[in-house]
């Protein structure tokens, strides 16, 4: 915490400078970072006060206080574990919101059903943490499940936690869509992107380099069918990136969300290029391929979820598919930190 307090002191000195607002974009970034550090500092000071109070009560030696002290100590231990977890999230976008995209892989209906199971798993995980979620784009499967979905996950450290989930996820189970009820292996790709602020200098989009198309949203029949072309498709001409958004009834809202996704994808490309350059210089670069799954979920012939990067595993597959992912995330962060 001492390092962060020193950083806060430096930023507050910069904010106090008379020419601080001469560069509004830089000023907003610095102000946001300083506010975040102040909040963290106050949270740690509050924890320190609680610890001192508990120690003073212990020294009183009053046995009648034991139940309250035991409850407070348990609460403090849980809070410290939570802080330790959050302390591993120190990346430039870790404390911000995330965009989560899930794409069904090879395997037809089984993979589309698997993509829908992953969608539910992540929505349940976000609900457990008190995060807000919003489905920005959804393409449903022909028979069951989904072909793809893009979800905005809004909450502190949403991106920091979810970046451990990026990669190919494999499911092994007895297929409910096979008349012979044989065992099938399904794949789905999970993408995790930081939601980039419109004033972030890392990403600049020239309006002349994008093509915007409108179309009618696809979806259920009846009253839900869109009479007007409110869905948006944006093509970034220099890179060929195409993003769509058709969830909102307002064309303006859909365009705003599509631009948010485009900015996140452009930032991902920039970061990947930098990482590749560093890896090549270190002589350790290997291209990520579709077949290299990060995690396997086995429901038959035994019950096991295993992360192949960290070797973390659990036999409680039902809990994992219901959103209990913190063990996997913490193991990934621990390994990344090491």
Secondary structure, 3 states (H helix, E strand, C coil): CHHHHHHHHHHHHHHCCCCHHHCHHHHHHHHHHHHHHHHHHHHHHHHHHHHHHHHHHHHHCCHHHHHHHHHHHHHHHHHHHHHHHHHCCCCCCCCCCEEEEEEECCCCHHHHHHHHHHHHHHHHHHHHHCCEEEEEEEEECCCCCEEEEEEEEECCCHHHHHHHHCEEEEEEEECCCCCCCCEEEEEEEEEEEECCCCCCCCCCCCHHHEEEEEECCCCCCHHHCCCCCCEEEEEECCCCEEEEECCCCCHHHHHHHHHHHHHHHHHHHHHHHHHHHHHHHHCCCCCCCCCCEEEEEECCCCCEEEECCCCCEECCHHHHHCCCCHHHHHHHHHHHHC
